[in-house]
């Protein structure tokens, strides 16, 4: 990743300051964005943004489990209580010390990302997905989330970062113009700004992009990142295979919304989507955190009572029933990068390897 662009990410202002500055700036509309090439993989109804009042949501009859699994994710989010799926609007803003610095990426080896096809389940506003796309050059990374408003936000962030990256690339060639002699302007018979910036700079940037493309096989941002509205345990299936699947801090929300059936469907979907030799990176919430949310809705309370498969059993189930092998457990208390940060991501991270069926026999 370009050094100046990396500094740009590190020097991003706090969300509150950015919000004040952007109050008078019109929001990016998806229908306008859709005209540009943004590599966004969208569901059929991603652009549907009709708002429903909170009291209207509560008055509606809540769908049962089978109905929820069949529903379009957009309709599902609209008919349930706000934040029922952990789809907080400022999730990463509140949990990261700096917007574009996630301590979990400092303890996860780059071998799980570089030149790999990756699925990020529950990507929220796409912050972590975009960080991996920018810093680790994956072949492809697809962020999915059940909340279409968060996917919209992820797309906005992708477009913004792409624009900033292009501006910084352009600035790198300006010193070349400034060093040219005054006689050069007379020789070109037009102002340097027009002669050079329109011809030389644009051509130079094209050459750099071409070199990056050839060396990394299109593994550069933004060509390597996609987003999609999707319920990972819903009935709609995608015939896709991945080398790495990220499942970070989402199991509690699937558990409380869909019970043990939801967790088992999640694990089955993951194993079916993972290549042999691929890795699952799992960060489950602890059981004690479930207790804080069990009174959030009657459905949560009921599902909490009926849960038999506890988070501390996940690794055992994955190894015994889903042909995965636990190869590493990262304890945040042992990792200085996470321990010293002010981030609230302090949960154990488990890394599983998908084995060949014969090797498991």
N, C-alpha and C positions, 0 to 999 in steps of 0.2 A: 504494500500500500504506500502511496506517495507520502513522503515525510511531512510536507506542508499540509496535506489533507489530514494526516493523523493529528497534527497540532490543532487544526481547525476543530476536529472532533473533541479534543481535550479541553479546548477553550470555549466550548459552548456555554452560553449563559444559563443561569438557573431558569427553570420553566416560568416562574412568576415574572421575571424581567422580560423574557421572550413574549409572554402573553400581553404585557402592557404595550410592547412595541408593535405587536401585530394586531392590536385592537382595530386600527383604522385600515388594515389591509384586508381586502375581500378574501374569503376562504376559497381554497381550491375546490372546484366542483368536479366530481368524478366524470360527469358527462363530457366536460372539456378535456379531462385527462385522458379519456378513453381514445381520443384522436391521436395521441402520441404513442410512440412505441415504448411501452414500459414493462413488457414481459410479465404482465399480470394475468394470472389464471383465475378467472372469476366464475362464480356459480351463476345460474340462470337469473336469479333475482337479486344480485348484489346491489344494484342501484336503487332498490325499493327502500325508501327511507321515511315512510310515513310514520309519524310519531303517535304513540298511544299514551294517554294519560295514565298515571299510576293507579288511580282509583278504578279506571276501566279495566286494567289488568287484574286487579284483585276481585272484581265482580265476575270475571269470566270463570267458567268451570275449568279446573285444572285437568289437563289430559292425563290418562293413565300411562303406564310404562310402555306398552306396545304402541300406543298412539304417538308418544314422544319419539320413539325410535323411527317411526315412519314419517314424521313431520319434516318439512323443509326447515333447516336451522334458523332461517330468518324469522319464520313464523313462531318457532319454538322459543326463541329469545323474547319475542314480543309478548307472548302470553304467560311468561313466568315473571316472578318477582325480580326486581333489579339486582344485579350482581349475583344471581343464584349460581352462576357458572364460574365465579371468581373472575369475571370479566370487568375488572376495575379499570376506569378510564386513565388513571395516573399510576398504574401498577409499578412501572419501572422508575418513574420520577420519585416515588416515595421510598423505593428500596435500594436505589443505587446512590453511592456517594457522588459520583459524577455520571451524567447522562449516558455517555458512550464508553464507560469502563465497567464491565461486569467481571467481578473477581472469580467467578466460576470458570471463565475462559483461561485464567492464569494457571489453573490446576488441571485442566483437561488437555491432554496431549493433542497437538496439531494433526497427528496421524489419523484421528477420527474425522477430520474435516477436509484436509487438503486433497483435492482431486477426487472427492467422494460425492455421491448423490445422497442428500440429507433431507429428512423430514422433521420439521419442528412442530410438534403437536401442542396446540394451545399457545400460539406465538404472541398473543395479546397485540400490542401496537407494532410488533415487528422489530423492536430494538435489538434483541439478541440475534435474531435471524439476519438482520442487516450487518451487524458487527462481524458475524462469521463470514458473510458474503464479501465483506470489505477486507478482512484481515487474513483469512485462511484460504482463499481461492478454491472453494469447492467447485466441483463440476456442475452441480446444481443444488440449490437449497430451496425447499418449498415450505413456507410458513402457513399453517392452517389454524383457523379459530372459528368457534361457533358463532361469535358475535360479528355481524357484518360491519358495525360501526368501527370496531377495532381494525378490521381489515382495511377499511377506508383510510384510517389513520396511518396504517403501515404503508399504504400506497403513497400517501402524501409525504411521508418521511423519505421514502425511496426517491421520489421525484426531487425533493429538496436537496438530498445528499448528492444526487447525480448532477444537479445544477451547480452546486458548490464545487464539486470535483472538477467540472469543466471550467469554471471560473479560475480556479487555482492553477490548473494546467495552462491556461492562457497567460496568467501572470508570470509564469516561469520564463516565458520567451520575451517579455517586455524589456529586460535589461539588454538584450541583444540589439533591440531597436535604438535604445538610448546611447549605445556605444558607437553607432554608425556616424561617420563624418557628415558635416553639413552638405558637402558636395554631392553626397549620394541622393539627396532630395532633388537637386537640380538634374542629376543624371536620369532619374526616374520620371522627371517632368510632372510630378504631382506630389502632394504632401506625403511625408513618410507614413503617417498614420493610416492613410488609405492604401498606399502602395504595399506596405509591409504587413500591417495587421490583417488585411483582407487576403493576402496571397501567401506570404512567407509563414506567418504564424499558423494559419489554418492548415497549411500543408504540413508543417512540422508536427502539429498535434495529430494529424491523420497518420503520419509515419509512426509516431509513438504508439498510437492505438493499434496500428497494424502489427507492430512488433510484439506488443502485449498479447494480441489475439493469437499470433502464431506460436508464441512461447508457452502460453498457458491454455491453449485450445478453448478460447472463450470462457475461461474461468474467472474473468474479471467482472467486477461490479459495473453496471447493473445487469449485465447479460446473464448472470448466474443465479438470479433470485426471482422467485415467483410467490404469489400469495393466493389463497383460496378460502372462501367461506365453506366450512365443512364441520359436521358433527362426526367425529372420528368413530363413534360407535353406532352411528345411524345405519339405516338399511341400504343407503346408496353406497356402492363399493366402487373403488378405482383400481384398475389393473396396473399398479405401479410397484416397482421394487426399489429399495434403498440400501445403501451401505451403512448408514448411520441413522438411527431414529432417536430424537431427543424427546423425552417425556418428563418435563421439569415442572414440579409443583402444580400438577393438575389432578392427581389421583383422588385427592379428597373431594373435589367438586364432582367428579364422575361418580364416586362412591355415594355421596349424599343425595345426588339426583337420581341415580339409577340402581343403587344398591350393589350387591355382589355380582348380579348379572351384568351390570355395566362394566365392572372391573374385568370380569372374565372375557367380555366382548372386546375390551380394549387390548388385553393381552393376545387374544386370538388374531385381531386385526394387525397387531404389531408383528407377530411371528409370520403371518402370511405376506407381509409387506417387506420383510427383511431378507436380504440375500444371505446365502450360506457364507459364513465367515464375516458377516456384518455385525454391528454392535448396537445394542440398546443402552442408552444413557438415561438412567431412571433416578429421579429425585422425588421420592414420595414424602408427603407430609406425615408427621407423627400422629398417632392415635389421639393423643391428648388435645391436639388442635381441632379435632372433630367436635369435641365437647363444647367448644366455644361457639360453634355454629349450629348445633343441633336444634336450637329453638328459633332459628331464622325463619323457618316455615314448618307447617304441619307435616309436609312431605319429608323434610329433613329429619324431623323428630322420629317419624315412623321408620324411615330407612336406617337411621342410627341404631334403633332397637333391634333391627333384624340383621344387621351386619355380622357375619361370621368370619369372613376373611379379613383379618386385621393387617395393617401395613407391615408389621414385623414378620408376617408370613409370606410376603410377596416373593422374596428371593427363593424360598423353598418351593413355592408353587411354580414359579417360572422355570426352575431347574428340573423339577419332577414331571411336570405336565406339558411344558412348552418348548422343550429341547434347547434351552438356553443354559449357558454356564457362567456363573459369576466369576469374573477374573480380577476384579478390583473394587474395593470400597474406599471412597475418599471421605475421611472424617474432617469436617471443617475445623474442629478444635486442634487438629494436627497440622493444618495448612496455614502458614503465616499470612499468605496473601488474603485469605478470607477472614482470618482471625483479626487482623489489624484493620480491615475495612469496616466502615460504618453500615455496610449492606446488611439487610435482614436475611440474606440467603445463607443460612447457617445449618442446612440440613445435609445429612449424609448423602453422597452420590454413589450409586452402584452402576458398574459397567458390566454388561453381559455380552457374551459371544454366542452367536447362533452356530450350533454345531451341525455337521453333516449327520443325517439320521443314523448312518452305519456306525459312526464313531460313538454314538450314545448307546448302542446296543451292547 
